[in-house]
Structures are given as C-alpha cells and as structure tokens.
Amino acid sequence: MATANEGGGVAGITKGHLSIPEAVFVEDVDSFMKNSGNETADVVLKRLDEQYQKYKFMELNLCQKKRRLKNQIPEIKQTLEILKHMQKKKGTTEPMETRFLLVDNLYCKASVPPTDKVCLWLGANVMLEYDIDDAQALLEKNLSAATRSLESTEEDLDFLRDQFTTTEIWLGFITGM
C-alpha cells in the first residue's frame, strides 16, 4: 500500500482513471498527522469529506454515462442490422415491407423502395444522408467507440469504488480517534 505524500494531502492526489484522484491509504497515522496542514483531526476530516463528495459526484456522472451507453449500443446494433438488410435488397426491384416506430409502442407500416441512400439521425436535431456503405462504416465505428467507452466507464467506476472504500476507512479511523 502507498503512504501519504509529504505535503500532507489527504488523498495523495495522483491521477488515475479518467482524472479521478487516487485516495492514498495512510500506513503511519501519527507521522501523517504531524505533517503541515494536518494540525487537527477536524481539518483532515473536512478534506476527506470534500474528497468523498467529489467521488460521489464523479460516480453520479459515470453512472449516467454508463446508462446512456447501455441504451445507445443496442440502438446502433439494430440500425446496423437494418442497413445489412437494406444492402441485401439493394439489387432487387421489389420494395421492402417494414414497420417503423412513430412514438413509444406505436408502429406504422411502410413500403420502402430499393435505395442506396439512408438518412441517419445524429442527434441534436441533425439528420444526414449517407450511402448505405458509408452509413454502415460510420455506425460500425460508432459502435466500436461506444463499446470501448462503456468498458472504460466500467473500469473507472470500479476504480472509483476502491477510492470510496479507502476514503470511508480513513474517515472511520479519523472519527474514531
């Protein structure tokens, strides 16, 4: 385990995952409390509590990001499947029969003539027309990026939980002094 830095920082702030400051476990509490800036347990407790609140805020943001990505990934996969089906139909003359979502739980039947163009909703009131091949390449790139981002977010949440544990132990020790 690491020891506290000489500057007396409560969470020996070294940057880890996603710029999350790393909480450092203090092995020698007596020498740590003798460092400048650690005159009383209340001062250290206040800094620890501030750090803990920062971790809570980071956790909230990471959980929102994870939830957003978990919704986004299936949507991208579904759109890719539709594009693959459209590519199969591209060489034919018969229209493709489909249903599309109008609003929650309300679908409409449609007959789509063979085409080599699609419009993708990019969000923020932006829709662009692409060739099917270009759209597929873009969505595959977006799927890969979203998957990597989800994995990174989950790793950051795990790292953050470790920082919570270290900070909670340290808070419990200081309040028990």
Disulfide bonds with the S-S distance in Angstrom:
none
